Amino acid sequence: MKRNAAFIFSDQFLEYHFHENHPFNQKRIQLTKELLEQSNALTSEDLLLPRKASDKEIALFHDEDYIEAVKRASFNQLTDDEKREFGLGTEDTPIFDGMHEASALLVGGSLTAVDEVINERVNHSLNIGGGLHHGFKRKASGFCIYNDAAIAIRYIRKNYNLRVLYVDTDAHHGDGVQSAFYDDPNVCTFSIHETGRYLFPGTGEVNERGIKQGFGYSFNLPIDAFTQDESFLEVYEGAIRRIAEFFKPDIIITQNGADAHTYDPLTHLCTSMKIYERIPEISHELAHEYCNGKWIALGGGGYDIWRVVPRAWAQIWNVMKMGTISTGPLPRTWIEKWKKESPVNIPNHWHDTNEEAFPYIPRKPEINDKNSKLLNQLLKYTFKPQKK
């Protein structure tokens, strides 16, 4: 009998590690997995080991000379000029030993997730080790070396010829994935993110709509800084349901960055766990409405690894496997284990309960109004009849 979902995991995912002080910390994967296990939501039968992606598979998106540069960087063999050319050795994306092997395994995790769903062994699959959406064809960027989402979509298009809806809810614009399919009418990309006026990478305006045959298949909602739950969910759900109706995908891939939360140290959005409970529910509903359940979820950003990311990512799995979010207290064993290491107080509940942690936003009505107008602008642009 086909299982509901597969959880792609390997301890080697933690080897994608820049240095101790870098904000991108894959310990969040371990925290998420153990939270689910101790909640009795994840068992050994749900776990699936990733395979390592081949060079040929990585080259579905990345240039071969870039792949070779990453391999050489793994052994500290790049010149300064080559580092600059390929975006390696920067403050955001420093070089570390074995970076090619670690990155190829994350890509392989996403390809494993794809095969499990398309070959109908499961309805849904989750690879929280993936979601590295800033990687470009021949350049690393924003903590991302290989763009597993873009590779997975190319893999789907080449091997299965399905129309792919890519949905990105990271607080940072999904620029690398958008660029990969900007002229492709068979891949629809939608990113909701904090406006680039204040945040990396500075792209993702509502008028970035695609080019050539892909015109009209790129969607962006660059919401205002300090946006809170109500406005985020209003514009997100208003957009994604219309986009899915417009595109009618065969399969959905979601990138689930968990950095729009008010606790996140790198962004300026002010949402709570409410959005991370609703986002996977919407993905689940749309997958069953349009794709016979075919839904692959990836990780992404998220830099409060103690209070936010484990709960947010665990809720994706809860929806995938059980069709509903978890509520109530977190497992005491999980809290007791990790509070010794955490520099902040770990929450006691799946929901946010500390209202004092959420700031008063004097401009809230103005922000909400701006976001609503942005949604109307997106809908006006994108649902005009397509020019042939």
C-alpha positions as CSV (number, residue, x, y, z in Angstrom):
1,M,0.0,0.0,0.0
2,K,1.3,3.5,-0.9
3,R,2.4,5.4,2.1
4,N,1.3,9.0,2.7
5,A,4.8,10.5,2.9
6,A,8.6,10.0,3.0
7,F,11.0,11.9,5.2
8,I,14.4,12.2,3.4
9,F,17.2,12.3,6.0
10,S,20.9,11.5,6.5
11,D,23.2,12.4,9.3
12,Q,25.5,13.6,6.6
13,F,23.2,16.5,5.8
14,L,24.9,18.2,8.8
15,E,28.2,18.2,6.9
16,Y,26.9,21.1,4.8
17,H,28.6,23.4,7.4
18,F,30.4,26.6,6.7
19,H,31.8,27.4,10.2
20,E,30.6,27.6,13.8
21,N,29.6,31.3,13.6
22,H,27.8,31.1,10.3
23,P,24.0,31.7,10.5
24,F,23.2,28.8,8.2
25,N,23.2,25.9,10.7
26,Q,22.0,22.5,9.7
27,K,21.6,21.4,13.3
28,R,18.0,22.6,12.7
29,I,17.5,19.4,10.6
30,Q,18.5,17.2,13.6
31,L,16.3,19.3,15.9
32,T,13.3,18.9,13.6
33,K,13.8,15.2,13.2
34,E,14.1,14.6,16.9
35,L,11.1,16.8,17.7
36,L,9.0,14.7,15.3
37,E,10.3,11.4,16.7
38,Q,9.6,12.4,20.3
39,S,6.1,13.5,19.2
40,N,5.5,10.0,17.8
41,A,4.9,11.5,14.4
42,L,8.0,10.1,12.7
43,T,9.1,6.5,12.7
44,S,12.0,4.5,11.1
45,E,9.5,3.4,8.5
46,D,9.0,7.0,7.3
47,L,12.7,7.6,6.9
48,L,14.5,7.4,3.5
49,L,18.2,7.8,2.9
50,P,19.1,10.3,0.1
51,R,21.3,9.3,-2.8
52,K,24.2,11.5,-3.9
53,A,23.4,13.5,-7.1
54,S,25.7,12.7,-10.0
55,D,27.7,15.4,-11.8
56,K,25.4,14.9,-14.8
57,E,22.3,15.5,-12.7
58,I,23.8,18.6,-11.1
59,A,24.6,19.8,-14.7
60,L,20.9,19.8,-15.5
61,F,21.1,23.4,-14.1
62,H,24.7,24.3,-13.3
63,D,27.6,24.8,-15.7
64,E,30.2,22.0,-15.8
65,D,33.0,24.4,-15.1
66,Y,31.2,25.7,-12.0
67,I,30.8,22.1,-10.7
68,E,34.5,21.5,-11.3
69,A,35.3,24.8,-9.4
70,V,33.2,23.6,-6.4
71,K,35.1,20.3,-6.4
72,R,38.4,22.1,-6.5
73,A,37.3,24.5,-3.8
74,S,36.6,21.5,-1.6
75,F,40.4,20.9,-1.6
76,N,41.2,24.7,-1.4
77,Q,42.6,24.7,-5.0
78,L,40.9,27.9,-6.4
79,T,42.7,31.1,-7.2
80,D,41.3,34.4,-5.8
81,D,40.0,35.3,-9.3
82,E,38.2,32.0,-9.6
83,K,36.6,32.4,-6.2
84,R,35.3,35.8,-7.3
85,E,34.1,34.4,-10.6
86,F,32.1,31.6,-9.0
87,G,30.9,33.4,-5.8
88,L,32.9,31.1,-3.5
89,G,34.9,32.1,-0.5
90,T,32.7,35.0,0.3
91,E,31.4,36.0,3.7
92,D,28.0,34.5,2.8
93,T,29.2,31.4,1.1
94,P,32.7,30.5,2.5
95,I,34.6,27.5,1.3
96,F,34.7,24.4,3.5
97,D,36.3,21.0,3.2
98,G,34.2,18.5,1.2
99,M,31.7,21.1,0.0
100,H,31.0,19.4,-3.2
101,E,30.2,16.0,-1.6
102,A,27.9,17.7,1.0
103,S,26.1,19.8,-1.6
104,A,25.6,16.9,-3.9
105,L,24.0,14.9,-1.2
106,L,21.5,17.7,-0.5
107,V,20.7,17.7,-4.2
108,G,20.3,14.0,-4.2
109,G,17.9,14.3,-1.3
110,S,15.6,16.4,-3.4
111,L,15.9,14.0,-6.4
112,T,15.1,11.1,-4.1
113,A,12.0,13.0,-2.9
114,V,11.0,13.6,-6.6
115,D,11.3,9.9,-7.5
116,E,9.4,8.7,-4.5
117,V,6.4,10.9,-5.4
118,I,6.4,10.5,-9.2
119,N,6.8,6.8,-9.0
120,E,3.8,6.7,-6.7
121,R,5.6,5.1,-3.7
122,V,4.3,8.0,-1.6
123,N,1.9,10.9,-2.1
124,H,4.2,13.5,-0.5
125,S,7.9,13.8,0.4
126,L,9.9,16.2,2.6
127,N,13.6,17.1,2.2
128,I,14.3,19.8,4.7
129,G,18.0,19.5,3.8
130,G,17.2,21.2,0.5
131,G,15.7,24.5,-0.6
132,L,18.9,26.2,-1.5
133,H,17.2,28.7,-3.9
134,H,19.8,31.4,-4.3
135,G,22.3,29.2,-6.3
136,F,22.8,30.4,-9.9
137,K,23.9,28.5,-13.1
138,R,27.6,29.3,-12.5
139,K,27.7,31.1,-9.2
140,A,27.1,30.4,-5.5
141,S,25.1,33.0,-3.6
142,G,23.4,33.5,-0.3
143,F,24.6,30.4,1.5
144,C,23.6,28.2,-1.5
145,I,26.1,26.3,-3.6
146,Y,24.0,23.9,-5.7
147,N,20.4,24.9,-6.4
148,D,18.7,21.6,-5.6
149,A,15.2,23.0,-6.4
150,A,16.2,24.1,-9.9
151,I,17.9,20.8,-10.5
152,A,14.9,18.9,-9.3
153,I,12.6,20.8,-11.5
154,R,14.8,20.3,-14.6
155,Y,15.0,16.6,-13.6
156,I,11.2,16.4,-13.6
157,R,10.9,18.2,-16.9
158,K,13.5,16.0,-18.6
159,N,12.4,12.6,-17.2
160,Y,8.7,13.0,-16.5
161,N,7.6,15.9,-18.7
162,L,5.3,17.3,-15.9
163,R,4.2,20.9,-15.5
164,V,5.7,22.2,-12.2
165,L,4.4,24.8,-9.8
166,Y,7.2,26.1,-7.6
167,V,6.1,28.0,-4.5
168,D,8.7,29.8,-2.3
169,T,7.6,31.2,1.1
170,D,11.1,32.1,2.3
171,A,11.5,35.7,3.5
172,H,14.2,36.1,0.8
173,H,13.3,36.1,-2.9
174,G,13.8,32.8,-4.7
175,D,16.0,34.5,-7.3
176,G,18.0,31.5,-8.4
177,V,15.0,29.3,-9.2
178,Q,13.1,32.2,-10.9
179,S,16.1,32.8,-13.1
180,A,16.3,29.2,-14.1
181,F,12.8,29.1,-15.5
182,Y,12.2,32.7,-16.5
183,D,11.5,31.8,-20.1
184,D,9.8,28.5,-19.5
185,P,5.9,28.2,-19.7
186,N,6.0,24.7,-18.2
187,V,7.4,25.9,-14.9
188,C,5.4,28.5,-12.9
189,T,7.3,30.1,-10.0
190,F,5.7,32.0,-7.2
191,S,7.7,33.7,-4.4
192,I,6.3,35.7,-1.5
193,H,9.1,37.5,0.4
194,E,10.1,40.6,2.2
195,T,10.6,43.5,-0.2
196,G,14.1,43.8,-1.6
197,R,14.3,47.4,-0.5
198,Y,15.7,46.2,2.8
199,L,16.8,42.6,2.3
200,F,19.0,40.4,0.2
201,P,18.9,39.7,-2.7
202,G,17.0,42.9,-3.6
203,T,15.0,41.3,-6.4
204,G,11.5,39.9,-6.8
205,E,9.4,42.8,-7.8
206,V,5.8,42.3,-8.8
207,N,6.6,43.2,-12.4
208,E,9.1,40.4,-12.8
209,R,6.8,38.3,-14.9
210,G,9.1,36.2,-17.2
211,I,10.3,36.6,-20.7
212,K,9.6,35.1,-24.1
213,Q,7.4,32.0,-23.9
214,G,7.7,32.2,-20.1
215,F,6.1,35.6,-19.9
216,G,3.2,35.5,-17.4
217,Y,4.5,32.5,-15.5
218,S,6.7,34.2,-12.9
219,F,4.9,35.6,-9.9
220,N,6.2,37.7,-7.0
221,L,4.7,39.3,-3.9
222,P,7.4,41.5,-2.2
223,I,5.5,42.3,1.0
224,D,6.4,45.1,3.3
225,A,8.8,44.9,6.2
226,F,7.0,44.3,9.6
227,T,4.2,42.4,7.9
228,Q,2.3,40.3,10.4
229,D,0.2,37.1,10.2
230,E,-3.2,38.5,9.0
231,S,-1.8,40.4,6.1
232,F,0.7,37.7,5.1
233,L,-1.9,35.0,5.0
234,E,-4.5,37.2,3.3
235,V,-2.2,38.0,0.3
236,Y,-0.5,34.6,0.2
237,E,-3.7,32.6,0.0
238,G,-5.3,35.1,-2.3
239,A,-2.4,34.7,-4.7
240,I,-1.5,31.0,-4.5
241,R,-5.1,29.8,-5.1
242,R,-5.5,32.0,-8.2
243,I,-2.0,31.0,-9.5
244,A,-2.8,27.3,-9.1
245,E,-6.1,27.8,-10.8
246,F,-4.4,29.6,-13.7
247,F,-1.5,27.2,-14.1
248,K,-3.1,23.8,-13.2
249,P,0.1,22.1,-12.3
250,D,0.9,18.4,-12.5
251,I,3.2,18.5,-9.4
252,I,3.9,21.1,-6.7
253,I,7.3,21.8,-5.2
254,T,7.4,24.1,-2.2
255,Q,10.4,25.8,-0.7
256,N,9.7,26.3,3.0
257,G,12.1,28.9,4.4
258,A,11.2,29.6,8.0
259,D,12.7,33.1,8.3
260,A,9.6,35.3,8.2
261,H,9.0,34.8,11.9
262,T,9.5,37.8,14.2
263,Y,12.3,35.9,16.0
264,D,14.4,35.5,12.9
265,P,17.6,37.5,13.2
266,L,18.2,38.2,9.5
267,T,14.8,39.5,8.3
268,H,12.2,42.2,9.2
269,L,8.9,40.4,8.9
270,C,6.9,39.9,12.1
271,T,4.8,36.8,11.7
272,S,4.2,34.0,14.2
273,M,3.8,30.2,14.0
274,K,0.3,30.8,12.6
275,I,1.7,31.2,9.1
276,Y,3.8,28.0,9.4
277,E,0.7,26.1,10.4
278,R,-1.4,27.4,7.5
279,I,1.2,27.3,4.6
280,P,1.6,23.5,4.5
281,E,-2.2,23.0,4.9
282,I,-2.7,25.1,1.7
283,S,0.0,23.2,-0.1
284,H,-1.6,20.0,0.8
285,E,-5.1,21.1,-0.3
286,L,-3.8,22.4,-3.7
287,A,-1.7,19.2,-4.3
288,H,-4.8,17.1,-3.9
289,E,-7.0,19.5,-5.9
290,Y,-4.7,19.7,-8.9
291,C,-2.0,17.0,-8.7
292,N,-3.5,13.9,-7.3
293,G,-1.5,14.6,-4.1
294,K,2.0,15.1,-5.8
295,W,3.8,17.5,-3.4
296,I,7.4,17.7,-2.6
297,A,8.5,20.1,0.2
298,L,12.0,21.4,0.7
299,G,13.7,23.4,3.5
300,G,15.4,26.7,3.0
301,G,16.2,29.7,5.2
302,G,15.5,29.9,8.9
303,Y,18.0,31.3,11.4
304,D,16.4,31.0,14.7
305,I,17.1,27.3,14.8
306,W,15.9,26.7,18.4
307,R,12.5,28.5,18.6
308,V,11.2,28.6,15.1
309,V,12.6,26.2,12.5
310,P,12.0,22.9,14.2
311,R,8.3,23.7,14.9
312,A,7.8,25.2,11.4
313,W,9.3,22.3,9.5
314,A,7.8,19.7,11.8
315,Q,4.3,21.0,10.9
316,I,5.0,20.3,7.2
317,W,5.5,16.7,8.1
318,N,2.5,16.6,10.4
319,V,0.3,17.8,7.5
320,M,1.9,15.4,5.0
321,K,1.6,12.3,7.1
322,M,-1.5,13.0,9.2
323,G,-3.3,15.7,7.3
324,T,-3.3,18.1,10.3
325,I,-1.0,20.2,12.3
326,S,0.1,19.4,15.9
327,T,-1.1,21.4,18.8
328,G,-0.5,21.6,22.6
329,P,2.7,21.1,24.5
330,L,6.0,20.1,22.9
331,P,7.6,16.9,24.1
332,R,9.3,17.5,27.5
333,T,12.1,15.1,26.6
334,W,13.0,17.2,23.5
335,I,12.9,20.5,25.5
336,E,15.0,19.1,28.3
337,K,17.7,17.8,25.9
338,W,18.2,20.9,23.9
339,K,17.6,23.6,26.5
340,K,21.1,22.9,27.8
341,E,22.6,24.0,24.5
342,S,20.2,26.7,23.4
343,P,21.1,30.3,24.0
344,V,17.4,31.2,24.1
345,N,14.4,29.8,26.0
346,I,12.9,27.0,23.9
347,P,9.1,27.3,23.5
348,N,6.9,24.9,25.4
349,H,4.1,24.7,22.8
350,W,3.6,24.2,19.1
351,H,1.8,27.6,19.0
352,D,3.5,30.9,20.0
353,T,2.2,31.8,23.5
354,N,4.4,34.7,24.4
355,E,2.5,37.7,23.1
356,E,5.1,40.1,24.5
357,A,7.6,38.8,21.9
358,F,5.5,40.3,19.1
359,P,6.1,44.0,18.6
360,Y,3.5,46.7,18.3
361,I,3.6,48.0,14.7
362,P,2.3,51.6,14.5
363,R,2.2,51.3,10.7
364,K,0.2,48.1,10.6
365,P,-2.8,49.5,8.8
366,E,-0.6,51.1,6.2
367,I,1.5,47.9,5.7
368,N,-1.7,45.8,5.3
369,D,-3.1,48.3,2.8
370,K,0.2,48.3,0.8
371,N,0.2,44.5,0.7
372,S,-3.4,44.3,-0.4
373,K,-2.7,46.7,-3.2
374,L,0.3,44.6,-4.2
375,L,-1.9,41.5,-4.4
376,N,-4.4,43.4,-6.6
377,Q,-1.5,44.5,-8.8
378,L,-0.2,40.9,-9.2
379,L,-3.7,39.6,-10.0
380,K,-4.3,42.4,-12.5
381,Y,-1.0,41.7,-14.3
382,T,-1.0,38.0,-14.4
383,F,-4.5,37.0,-15.2
384,K,-4.9,39.0,-18.4
385,P,-5.3,36.8,-21.5
386,Q,-1.9,35.5,-22.5
387,K,-0.5,36.9,-25.7
388,K,0.4,34.2,-28.3
